[in-house]
Structures are given as C-alpha cells and as structure tokens.
Amino acid sequence: MPKDPLKTRLEIAKTKVSKKNLFDKKSNPSPIGTAFKLSTELVAAVAVGTIIGFIFDKTFGTKPWFILIFFFVGVVAGITNVIRSAKNMQK
C-alpha cells in the first residue's frame, strides 16, 4: 500500500524543522562561554603585544621602550576586538 502524499510531506517538514532547531541551539552560546571568549581575546592581544615589544627591545637594546609601546598597542587592540565581538553578538 503506497504512502499518502500528505504524510510524506509532513515527515519531510518535521525533519527540516528538527534540523533547524538543532542549528539554532548551537548559535546561542552560554554566557560563561561568551565571557571566556571576550576575556581571552583581551588577554591574548595584550600578551602578544608585550611579547613583540620584548623581542624588539632585546633586538635593538632599548630595554623598556618597545615593551611599553607594544603593551599599550595590545591593550588598544584587545579592547577594539572585544567591542567588535560584543557588537557582533548583539546582532
């Protein structure tokens, strides 16, 4: 006995809706994960800036100057990344 076309279409629609709901759950991260992501972006930018400054200071022999400059560049870059990410999360 062949299946009813209405039942077939209903089954297809149900599978599409269930797949869509699975993807929607993945796009809504937990608040702890969001906070960890934002804090990691800030800390990573500051660390990378400081390391670059340290390498330049060691290379050129200008002990504290490049560390200080690149530390503040890293802070600005980290804050910019956090603001950009927060704006993307609000969309």
C-alpha positions, 0 to 999 in steps of 0.5 A: 500500500503506497504512502499518502502524499500528505504524510510524506510531506509532513515527515519531510517538514518535521525533519527540516524543522528538527534540523533547524532547531538543532542549528539554532541551539548551537548559535546561542552560546552560554554566557560563561562561554561568551565571557571566556571568549571576550576575556581571552581575546583581551588577554591574548592581544595584550600578551602578544603585544608585550611579547613583540615589544620584548623581542624588539627591545632585546633586538635593538637594546632599548630595554623598556621602550618597545615593551611599553609601546607594544603593551599599550598597542595590545591593550588598544587592540584587545579592547577594539576586538572585544567591542567588535565581538560584543557588537557582533553578538548583539546582532 
